[in-house]
Amino acid sequence: MTQDEINQVEWSNDDNWTRLKWMGLYFSKKDSRAWVPKPYPILGWTVNLANPGGVLSLSSIIALLMLISGLVGYNLAP
């Protein structure tokens, strides 16, 4: 079985998704992808929270948003 096939099987497994599937929280150590499509394509993509690259990218996005909001708040302060 190739890694692409493993990724597809893991993505299709309902046990790897949170109970509220529309939220798109995904956990699979066997899936090599950091970003995966959500079960409902109109909702976009989500992070594989069992993949170190996925956790790193999500943490980076959150840190960047916090930095930007902090800089904006600092510049707007009297």
QUIDABEL-V410103 format. One record per pair of residues at least 4 apart in sequence whose C-alpha atoms are under 7 Angstrom apart, sorted by the first residue. I is the first residue (numbers start at 1). J is the second residue. D is the distance in whole Angstrom. If there is no record, write none. Layout:
[[I/J/D] [I/J/D]]
//
This chain:
[[1/5/6] [1/6/7] [2/6/6] [3/7/6] [4/8/6] [5/9/6] [6/10/6] [6/31/7] [7/11/6] [7/31/5] [7/32/7] [8/12/6] [9/13/6] [10/28/7] [10/31/6] [16/26/6] [16/27/5] [16/28/6] [17/21/6] [17/24/7] [17/25/6] [17/26/5] [17/27/6] [18/25/6] [18/26/7] [24/38/6] [24/46/6] [25/46/7] [26/47/7] [26/48/5] [26/49/6] [27/48/5] [27/49/5] [27/50/5] [28/48/7] [28/50/5] [29/50/5] [29/51/6] [33/48/7] [34/47/6] [34/48/5] [34/51/6] [34/53/5] [34/54/4] [35/45/7] [35/46/6] [35/47/5] [35/48/6] [35/54/6] [36/45/6] [36/46/6] [36/47/6] [36/48/7] [37/41/7] [37/44/6] [37/45/4] [37/46/6] [38/43/6] [38/44/6] [38/45/5] [38/46/6] [47/54/5] [48/54/5] [49/54/6] [49/55/6] [51/55/6] [52/56/6] [53/57/6] [54/58/6] [55/59/6] [56/60/6] [57/61/6] [58/62/6] [59/63/6] [60/64/6] [61/65/6] [62/66/6] [63/67/6] [64/68/6] [65/69/6] [66/70/6] [67/71/6] [68/72/6] [69/73/6] [70/74/6] [71/75/6] [72/76/6] [73/77/6]]
//
